[in-house]
């Protein structure tokens, strides 16, 4: 892929320094004063050019991690294979600073008998741009000069509202099949089209997605649930990719339009409420993801709901590997939602389930699932569930201990 470098001056684009996080600007300016290159990069530049608010402000530089650590007191170095600098600020804010890197040639990978030294992976700004996944995420913003730097044609693709892989799609998907998921995600969230060659290769290489490390797939799924989920799930389903991520769950969502429409409605409500400020835990998000699939198990006769769900999770064969505690917590929340559902349906009181630690989460999700708004555990019907936090005076008074009569002093005998 040969593209001539394109540089836009500050007067030729809409991105302003005022839109950039002030702490990110401080890092960039300090590195420049010390003689290093430093650019804003990735999704932040893309979103600012589109008039959107970036989620993160990542920085890339030619300074090595050790050099960054010496010049910033609030830095932590993370990573093994390729080290990154995390600059910490008050309030929990973290800005990631990476060193320009490059993709190793095939002969370099073949010659490496042991772990590749990080020094061999450092590169130039151009090499760093070409190693990234898609063109629209490979733009640099020089906050000192105000210039936008484009090595890969990202500005044209941004103007055409198009997602294009950098390099040959077949080779890039073979190197890392997770790129298929990312291409679909960017197009769905931004409302872009996928470039023809990039899209044409997806069906042929989709099965490779299911062979990726389960931990990586789990982390990618976490990203979906933390933001707007419904558009990406629609796109993954349309391209038949859900089965390669969540196994049997995904196959059912792809093949059964009824349960998928149920999921779509729930995710639409989740996305809307999260945008309005509702905070959901990761366990709660996964419970929502699996609820439409779990509804079919409510009235089963083969054991209790919890046992049926545990067996179903085992047999689903999800490629994404969920931590054991996560799976246990999700099944517990789903079980409690079912118990709440049955209590409302049968008008039969159940004073036991509010004692479970996961009951508040289950009641919030029950309201979201049934009414499109989160349930309030403090306002739950007392005739069905009692009170979540019984008052102290409701408890039976403790029995008074009988006071023992003090012993009389023992009389001493004459011999004593």
C-alpha positions in Angstrom: 0.0 0.0 0.0 1.7 3.1 -1.2 0.3 6.5 -0.2 1.9 9.9 -0.3 2.1 11.6 3.0 -0.4 14.3 3.4 -0.2 17.2 5.9 -2.9 19.7 6.7 -2.0 23.0 8.2 -4.1 24.3 11.1 -6.1 26.5 8.7 -7.1 23.4 6.6 -9.0 21.4 9.2 -11.5 21.9 12.0 -9.5 20.4 14.9 -8.7 22.9 17.6 -6.3 22.7 20.6 -9.2 23.8 22.8 -10.9 20.4 22.1 -7.9 18.4 23.3 -7.6 17.4 27.0 -5.4 19.9 28.7 -3.4 17.2 30.4 -2.7 15.6 27.1 -1.5 18.9 25.8 0.8 19.3 28.8 2.4 15.9 28.0 2.9 16.7 24.3 4.4 20.1 25.0 6.8 18.8 27.7 8.0 16.1 25.4 8.5 18.6 22.6 10.5 20.9 24.9 12.8 18.0 25.7 13.5 17.3 22.0 11.1 14.5 21.3 8.3 14.1 18.7 4.9 13.7 20.3 1.5 13.5 18.6 -2.1 12.9 19.5 -3.1 9.7 17.7 -5.8 7.1 17.0 -9.4 7.4 17.7 -9.1 10.8 19.4 -8.0 12.5 16.2 -10.7 10.7 14.2 -13.4 11.7 16.6 -12.3 15.3 16.9 -12.3 15.6 13.1 -15.9 14.1 13.1 -17.0 16.6 15.8 -17.4 13.8 18.4 -16.1 13.7 21.9 -13.2 11.3 22.2 -13.2 8.6 24.9 -9.4 8.7 25.4 -6.6 10.9 24.4 -3.7 8.6 23.5 -0.2 10.0 22.6 2.6 8.5 20.5 6.2 9.6 20.7 9.7 8.7 19.8 10.7 8.8 23.5 11.4 5.3 24.9 9.4 4.2 28.0 12.4 4.6 30.3 13.0 8.2 29.0 9.3 9.0 29.7 9.5 7.6 33.2 12.6 9.8 34.0 10.8 13.0 32.9 7.3 12.4 34.5 6.9 11.6 38.2 3.4 10.3 37.8 4.2 7.5 35.3 3.7 3.7 35.5 5.2 1.5 32.9 3.0 -1.5 31.9 3.2 -4.4 29.4 5.7 -7.1 28.8 6.0 -7.6 25.0 5.7 -3.9 24.3 5.9 -1.4 27.2 3.6 1.5 27.5 3.7 4.6 29.7 0.6 5.4 31.7 0.6 9.0 33.0 -1.7 9.3 36.0 -3.6 12.5 37.0 -6.0 13.3 39.9 -9.4 11.8 39.7 -8.3 8.5 38.2 -7.5 9.9 34.8 -4.9 8.0 32.8 -3.3 9.1 29.5 -1.4 6.4 27.6 1.9 7.4 26.0 3.3 4.8 23.5 6.5 4.7 21.6 6.4 4.6 17.7 6.7 1.0 16.7 6.8 -1.1 13.6 5.7 -4.5 12.4 8.6 -7.0 12.1 9.3 -8.5 8.7 8.7 -12.3 8.3 12.5 -13.0 8.2 12.9 -11.1 11.4 10.2 -13.1 13.1 11.7 -16.3 11.8 15.2 -15.4 13.0 13.9 -14.6 16.5 14.6 -17.8 18.5 13.6 -16.2 21.9 11.4 -13.3 23.0 11.9 -10.4 20.6 13.7 -7.5 22.3 11.4 -4.3 22.5 14.2 -2.2 20.9 13.7 -4.1 17.6 10.0 -3.2 17.6 10.5 0.6 17.8 10.0 2.5 14.6 9.3 5.8 12.8 6.0 7.7 12.6 5.4 6.3 9.2 6.1 2.7 10.3 3.9 3.2 13.3 1.0 4.5 11.1 1.2 1.5 8.7 1.2 -1.1 11.5 -2.3 0.1 12.7 -5.5 -1.7 11.8 -7.6 0.9 9.8 -6.7 4.1 8.0 -9.1 6.4 9.9 -7.3 5.5 13.2 -3.8 6.2 11.8 -3.9 10.0 11.8 -1.6 12.1 13.9 -2.2 15.6 15.3 0.8 17.8 16.1 -0.6 20.0 18.9 2.5 22.3 18.6 2.3 23.1 14.9 -1.4 22.4 14.6 -0.9 20.0 11.7 -2.7 16.8 10.8 -0.3 14.2 9.4 -1.7 11.3 7.3 0.6 8.5 6.0 -2.1 6.0 4.9 -5.0 7.9 3.3 -7.1 8.2 6.4 -8.3 11.7 5.6 -9.9 10.5 2.3 -11.6 7.6 4.0 -12.8 9.8 6.8 -14.3 12.2 4.2 -15.9 9.2 2.3 -17.2 7.7 5.6 -15.4 4.5 4.9 -13.5 1.9 7.0 -10.5 0.5 5.2 -7.9 -2.0 6.4 -4.3 -0.9 6.0 -2.6 -3.5 3.7 -3.9 -6.6 2.1 -7.1 -7.8 3.9 -6.3 -11.5 3.6 -2.9 -11.1 5.1 -4.1 -8.7 7.8 -7.0 -11.0 8.9 -4.7 -14.0 8.9 -2.2 -12.2 11.1 -4.9 -11.3 13.6 -8.5 -12.3 13.1 -9.7 -9.9 15.8 -9.3 -7.2 13.1 -12.5 -8.5 11.6 -14.4 -7.6 14.7 -12.8 -4.2 15.0 -13.6 -3.3 11.4 -17.2 -4.2 12.0 -17.3 -2.3 15.2 -15.9 0.9 13.8 -18.3 0.9 10.9 -21.3 0.2 13.2 -20.5 2.8 15.8 -19.6 5.5 13.3 -22.3 4.7 10.7 -19.6 4.2 8.0 -19.5 1.7 5.2 -16.8 -1.0 5.0 -14.5 -0.7 2.0 -15.2 -3.3 -0.7 -12.0 -5.4 -0.4 -12.0 -5.2 3.4 -15.6 -6.4 3.5 -15.3 -9.1 0.8 -12.6 -11.0 2.8 -14.6 -11.2 6.0 -16.7 -14.3 5.3 -13.7 -16.3 4.2 -11.7 -15.5 7.3 -14.5 -15.3 9.9 -13.8 -18.8 11.3 -10.4 -17.7 12.3 -12.1 -15.3 14.8 -13.2 -18.4 16.8 -9.6 -19.6 17.1 -8.3 -16.4 18.7 -7.3 -16.5 22.4 -10.5 -16.7 24.5 -9.2 -14.0 26.9 -8.8 -11.5 24.0 -12.3 -12.2 22.8 -13.6 -11.6 26.3 -11.8 -8.3 26.5 -13.2 -7.2 23.1 -16.7 -8.2 24.3 -16.2 -6.1 27.4 -15.6 -3.1 25.2 -18.9 -3.6 23.4 -20.9 -3.8 26.6 -19.3 -0.7 28.1 -20.4 1.5 25.2 -23.2 1.5 22.7 -23.8 -2.2 22.2 -26.9 -2.6 20.0 -25.5 -1.2 16.7 -22.4 -3.5 16.9 -24.4 -6.6 17.9 -26.6 -5.9 14.8 -23.6 -5.7 12.6 -22.0 -8.8 14.1 -25.2 -10.8 13.7 -25.7 -9.6 10.1 -22.2 -11.0 9.2 -22.6 -14.2 11.1 -19.9 -13.5 13.6 -21.7 -14.0 16.9 -21.3 -17.8 16.7 -17.5 -17.3 16.7 -17.6 -15.2 19.8 -20.3 -16.6 22.1 -20.8 -20.1 20.6 -24.3 -21.5 21.1 -25.7 -18.3 22.4 -24.5 -16.6 19.2 -26.0 -19.3 16.9 -29.4 -18.9 18.6 -29.3 -15.2 18.3 -28.4 -15.5 14.6 -31.0 -18.1 13.8 -33.9 -17.1 15.9 -35.3 -13.7 15.0 -37.7 -13.7 17.9 -35.2 -13.9 20.7 -32.8 -11.6 18.9 -35.5 -8.9 18.6 -35.9 -9.3 22.4 -32.2 -8.8 22.9 -32.2 -5.8 20.5 -35.0 -4.1 22.6 -33.1 -4.7 25.8 -29.8 -3.4 24.4 -31.5 -0.3 23.0 -32.8 0.5 26.5 -29.4 -0.3 28.1 -27.6 2.1 25.7 -30.2 4.8 26.2 -30.0 4.6 30.0 -26.2 4.4 30.1 -26.1 7.6 27.9 -28.4 9.2 30.5 -26.0 8.3 33.3 -27.0 4.8 34.5 -24.0 2.9 35.6 -24.1 -0.9 35.2 -21.5 -3.4 36.4 -19.9 -5.8 33.9 -21.9 -8.7 35.5 -25.2 -6.8 35.0 -24.3 -6.1 31.3 -23.6 -9.8 30.7 -26.9 -10.7 32.5 -28.7 -8.5 30.0 -26.9 -10.0 27.1 -27.9 -13.5 28.0 -31.4 -12.8 29.4 -33.4 -13.3 26.1 -31.7 -16.6 25.6 -32.3 -17.6 29.3 -36.0 -16.8 29.2 -36.7 -20.1 27.5 -35.4 -22.0 30.6 -37.8 -20.3 33.1 -40.5 -23.0 33.1 -38.3 -26.0 32.4 -39.0 -29.2 34.3 -35.4 -30.6 34.3 -34.1 -29.4 37.7 -34.1 -25.8 39.0 -33.4 -22.8 36.8 -29.9 -22.3 38.2 -28.9 -25.8 37.5 -30.3 -25.6 33.9 -28.4 -22.4 33.3 -25.1 -23.7 34.6 -25.4 -26.7 32.2 -26.4 -24.5 29.4 -23.4 -22.3 29.9 -21.2 -25.3 29.9 -22.7 -26.7 26.7 -22.8 -23.4 24.8 -19.1 -23.6 24.0 -18.4 -19.9 24.0 -15.1 -19.0 22.3 -14.7 -16.0 24.6 -13.4 -17.3 27.9 -15.4 -15.9 30.9 -13.8 -15.8 34.3 -15.3 -18.4 36.6 -16.5 -15.8 39.1 -18.1 -13.7 36.3 -20.0 -16.8 35.1 -21.2 -17.6 38.6 -22.3 -14.0 39.3 -24.2 -13.8 36.0 -26.1 -17.1 36.6 -26.9 -15.8 40.1 -28.4 -12.6 38.8 -30.3 -14.4 36.1 -31.7 -16.8 38.7 -32.9 -13.9 40.9 -34.5 -12.2 38.0 -36.5 -15.4 37.3 -37.5 -15.5 41.0 -38.7 -11.9 40.9 -40.6 -12.6 37.6 -42.3 -15.6 39.2 -43.3 -13.7 42.3 -44.9 -10.9 40.2 -46.6 -13.4 37.8 -48.0 -15.6 40.6 -48.6 -12.9 43.2 -46.8 -15.1 45.6 -44.6 -13.5 48.3 -40.9 -14.4 48.5 -39.2 -12.8 51.4 -36.0 -14.9 51.0 -34.5 -13.5 47.7 -33.9 -10.0 49.0 -31.3 -11.5 51.3 -29.0 -12.3 48.4 -26.2 -9.9 47.8 -27.0 -9.8 44.0 -30.7 -8.9 44.6 -30.3 -5.1 44.1 -28.7 -5.8 40.7 -31.4 -8.3 39.7 -34.2 -5.9 40.7 -32.6 -3.1 38.7 -32.4 -5.3 35.6 -35.9 -6.7 36.1 -37.3 -3.2 35.8 -35.1 -2.5 32.7 -36.1 -5.8 31.0 -39.9 -5.6 31.8 -40.5 -1.8 31.7 -37.5 -0.2 30.0 -36.4 1.6 33.1 -34.3 0.4 36.0 -36.1 -1.0 39.0 -35.6 0.7 42.4 -34.9 -1.9 45.2 -36.0 0.7 47.8 -39.5 0.9 46.2 -40.1 -2.8 45.7 -43.5 -4.2 46.8 -43.4 -5.0 50.4 -46.2 -7.6 50.1 -44.0 -9.6 47.7 -40.5 -9.1 49.0 -40.7 -7.5 52.3 -38.1 -4.8 52.9 -34.6 -4.9 51.7 -33.2 -3.4 54.8 -35.5 -4.3 57.8 -35.6 -1.7 60.6 -33.9 -2.5 63.8 -37.1 -2.3 65.7 -38.6 -5.1 63.6 -36.2 -7.6 65.0 -37.2 -9.7 68.0 -35.9 -8.1 71.2 -32.9 -9.9 72.6 -33.5 -11.9 75.7 -32.3 -10.4 79.0 -29.6 -12.4 80.7 -30.5 -13.2 84.3 -28.1 -11.6 86.8 -26.4 -14.1 89.0 -26.5 -13.5 92.7 -23.1 -12.6 94.0 -21.5 -15.3 96.1 -21.1 -14.9 99.8 -17.5 -14.7 101.1 -16.2 -18.0 102.4 -15.7 -18.2 106.1 -12.2 -19.0 107.2 -11.7 -21.9 109.5 -9.7 -21.4 112.8 -6.8 -23.4 111.4 -6.4 -20.9 108.6 
